[in-house]
Amino acid sequence: MFNDYTIILLYTKYLISFILIFIIIMLPAWLARQTKKTNYEMLKIRLASWIFGWTIIGWLWALFYSIKK
């Protein structure tokens, strides 16, 4: 039913998807570090991104708060 190339392409697709989702979820924390937030503010941003990141509103809040000066 599946040949070797199909399985390799399937695993590659899932690996790329996982990496992109990881990057998107970690983006607010990375931006907070670039804007030199305090450790407490970075913790709030990371927690909001990880816990509420599955909702668009939570992720957008973390993103906005990470770039706010």
MOPETA-V352209 format. One record per residue. N is the residue number from 1. D_CENTER is the distance of its C-alpha to the mean C-alpha in whole Angstrom. Layout:
N|D_CENTER, N|D_CENTER
This chain:
1|35, 2|32, 3|33, 4|31, 5|30, 6|28, 7|26, 8|25, 9|24, 10|22, 11|20, 12|19, 13|18, 14|16, 15|15, 16|13, 17|12, 18|10, 19|9, 20|8, 21|6, 22|4, 23|4, 24|3, 25|1, 26|3, 27|5, 28|7, 29|8, 30|9, 31|11, 32|13, 33|14, 34|15, 35|17, 36|19, 37|18, 38|20, 39|19, 40|19, 41|17, 42|14, 43|15, 44|15, 45|12, 46|10, 47|12, 48|11, 49|7, 50|8, 51|11, 52|11, 53|8, 54|10, 55|12, 56|12, 57|14, 58|12, 59|9, 60|11, 61|13, 62|11, 63|10, 64|14, 65|15, 66|13, 67|15, 68|18, 69|21
